[in-house]
Amino acid sequence: MPTAIAGAALTGFAGGLLGLYLRTPGMTKPGKSVAPTQDGLPVSKDVWMLGIGLGLLTQAWVARKNQR
């Protein structure tokens, strides 16, 4: 599987999970905080997947740029 496709898929999936985390009541502390509550802690840890997906996309972009 090409790196760019894997990165795009992982970024999309992780973005969806983080969106769910931010929209679900009780997952974040009251107010405009993104800090997790005890219930939101397991879901908030999925942010690492977003970082990996973005890293894969960046790697594919750099590799393509260096081929030119």
C-alpha positions as CSV (number, residue, x, y, z in Angstrom):
1,M,0.0,0.0,0.0
2,P,1.4,3.4,-0.9
3,T,2.5,5.6,2.0
4,A,0.3,8.5,1.0
5,I,-2.9,6.3,0.9
6,A,-2.1,4.8,4.3
7,G,-1.4,8.2,5.7
8,A,-4.6,9.7,4.3
9,A,-6.7,6.7,5.6
10,L,-5.2,6.9,9.1
11,T,-5.5,10.7,9.3
12,G,-9.2,10.5,8.3
13,F,-9.9,7.7,10.8
14,A,-8.1,9.5,13.6
15,G,-9.7,12.8,12.7
16,G,-13.1,11.2,13.0
17,L,-12.3,9.7,16.4
18,L,-11.1,13.0,17.7
19,G,-14.2,14.8,16.3
20,L,-16.3,12.3,18.1
21,Y,-14.3,12.9,21.3
22,L,-14.8,16.7,21.0
23,R,-18.6,16.4,20.3
24,T,-19.6,13.9,22.9
25,P,-20.8,15.4,26.2
26,G,-18.8,14.3,29.2
27,M,-15.6,13.6,27.4
28,T,-14.0,17.0,28.0
29,K,-14.0,19.2,31.0
30,P,-16.7,21.9,31.2
31,G,-16.3,25.1,29.3
32,K,-14.2,25.4,26.1
33,S,-11.5,23.0,27.4
34,V,-10.2,20.1,25.3
35,A,-8.8,18.5,28.5
36,P,-10.3,15.0,28.9
37,T,-12.4,13.9,31.8
38,Q,-11.8,10.3,33.2
39,D,-14.4,9.1,30.7
40,G,-12.7,10.8,27.8
41,L,-9.2,9.8,28.6
42,P,-9.1,6.6,26.5
43,V,-10.5,8.3,23.4
44,S,-8.3,11.4,23.7
45,K,-5.2,9.2,23.5
46,D,-6.1,8.5,19.9
47,V,-4.4,11.8,19.0
48,W,-1.2,9.8,18.4
49,M,-2.9,8.2,15.4
50,L,-3.5,11.6,13.9
51,G,0.2,12.4,14.3
52,I,1.3,9.2,12.7
53,G,-1.1,9.7,9.7
54,L,0.2,13.3,9.2
55,G,3.8,11.9,9.5
56,L,3.1,9.4,6.7
57,L,1.5,12.0,4.5
58,T,4.5,14.3,5.1
59,Q,6.9,11.4,4.3
60,A,5.2,10.7,1.1
61,W,5.2,14.3,0.1
62,V,8.9,14.7,0.8
63,A,9.7,11.5,-1.1
64,R,7.7,12.7,-4.1
65,K,9.3,16.1,-4.0
66,N,12.8,14.5,-3.9
67,Q,12.1,12.4,-7.0
68,R,11.7,15.4,-9.2
